[in-house]
Amino acid sequence: MEQFIYYLKVSFVSIKRAPLPYALTIFILSVGLGIFFANATFYYQLNSDPLPHKSSKLFFPMMLLAPYECTDCKPPAVLSYSNIEKLSQSDIPSAKTAMYSADGYLRKNAEQTPMPVNIRITQRDFFSMFDVPLLHGSVWPDNSARLEIILSKATAEKLFGRTDAVGEKLLLDDRHLTVTAVLDDWQMLPRLYDANNRNHLSPADDIYLPLETGYDMNYLSNTQSQTFDDTDYRKLSTQGRTGALNQLQYWVQLDTPTAQQAYKQFMANLAQDEKVAGRHPSEPNNQLVAMRNIVNYFGGESSDIKAFALVTLLFLLVCLFNASHLSLNRYLGNQYEFSLRRALGASRGQLQLQMLADVLLMAVFTIAGALLTGYAGIKLMNHLLPRNSLFSSWDLPLLLSLLAVAFICSYLVTLYPSLRASFGTLNQQLKE
C-alpha cells in the first residue's frame, strides 16, 4: 500500500509538470464518455427486461378472428370481447388477463373539481402476472362486475393526502365506486404489457377498474379500437360484448414449454373451428408472442435511440483516439524519467503499477466529468424526446457498468505509452 501511495505521488508530480495536456485529455474523455453515458442510459432502460424471472412465461396470443377474407394478413393487434371469451376457455395458462385503457375523471365528491385519470380496465390476474405490489387492501376476488376501484399510490396521495384509502367512496365520471386497494410504488419500465402504439413508453396508470365494470360503464379504449360490423361503440354494455368491436389486449402465463405447445395447439383448433363455422373465413394466422419480443413485433423500437447509440459510440472512439494521442505526447515529455527508472533497476511490473496509478487518477477525474456531462446530456434528451424521460434514471448495475467503462477507457488511453515505457529499447530511450 505504501508503494502504491508513492506511485500516486509520482503521478501528481507528473501532472503538475504538464497540467494543460493532462486537463485536455481529461476533458476529451469526459465529453466522449458523458455523451456515451447519456445515450447508454436510455438504451439500457428501453431494452431492459422488467420481469427477468417471469418474462419467458408471459405471452400475447393473437388470432385472425375477423369476419373478412384476407390472404397473408397479420392478426389484429386487439381482439373483441367474444374473441377473448373463446381464448379464455382453455385451462392451460396458469394465469390470464384481458385489458385495455381508457380516460376518465375522478373526484371524491360532487363538490370537488374532477381530475383527469388514465384507467386500466382489466381482470384480477393482471396484478399477479405483472408483479404489481399492493400497499393496502386486496385485489378483486373474481372477474365479475363490481363497483370497486384500485388506486395507484400517487393518485391516493393526491386525492386524500394519504395512502390508506381502502373503503373510501369516489366518483368516477359521476358513478360511485369504492376503493378496495392502493398500490405501492410501481412503474414497469418499459411497460411491456401495453406495447401497442408505443404505449410501452408511457407511465403507469392512475386507477384500475374491473373489465366487466368498464364495459358496463361504456368505456372505449383510448389507444386503439376497430370494428368489423355495425356495433355501436357507445353501447359497449350490450353490443360491445357480442359484436366485432376489437379493443382488448390479452395475456396468458404459460409456465413450461409443454404448456406453450399445448396452448398453440388450442389456438390452432379454435381457429379451425371458427373457420368451419364460417365466422372467420381467412386462413388461420396465429401468433403467440413472448413478452420480450412484443415491442419488436409491434414495430415500436425507437430508431432515434439506435441512431444516437451508433453516433455516440463513434464519437467515443474518436475521443479515445485523440486522448490517447495527447497521452502519448505526455509520455514523450516524461520519457527520460521512465528510462532513468528502468536504468536504476525498476522492473516492467513496477512501471506498469506506476501506469495503473496514473490510470486510477485519470479515471477518478474522468468519471466526475463524465457523470456531469452525462447528466446534462440526459436533460437535453428528455427535452428533445419527452416520451423517453421515464427511462433516464441510473440504477446500480448500470452505474457500475458505466464506471467500469470509464476505467477501461482510461486504461486504453495510457496503454500504448505504457507499452512504450516498459518494452522500448533502453539505450534508445536514454539517448532521446
Salt bridges, closest charged atoms under 4 A:
ASP49 OD2 - ARG292 NE 3.58
ASP125 OD1 - ARG124 NH1 3.94
ASP131 OD2 - HIS53 NE2 2.70
ASP131 OD1 - LYS54 NZ 2.88
ASP142 OD1 - ARG146 NH2 2.66
GLU148 OE1 - ARG146 NH1 3.74
GLU168 OE2 - ARG162 NH2 2.62
ASP174 OD1 - ARG107 NH2 2.53
ASP185 OD2 - LYS153 NZ 3.17
ASP194 OD2 - ARG120 NH2 2.89
ASP194 OD2 - ARG191 NH2 3.32
ASP205 OD2 - ARG120 NE 3.01
ASP205 OD1 - ARG191 NH1 3.51
GLU212 OE1 - ARG241 NH2 2.86
ASP216 OD1 - ARG241 NH2 2.97
ASP232 OD1 - ARG234 NE 3.08
GLU274 OE1 - LYS86 NZ 2.87
GLU274 OE1 - ARG279 NE 3.01
GLU274 OE1 - HIS280 NE2 3.22
GLU283 OE2 - LYS275 NZ 3.47
GLU301 OE1 - LYS306 NZ 3.22
GLU337 OE1 - ARG17 NH1 3.10
ASP358 OD2 - ARG330 NH1 3.65
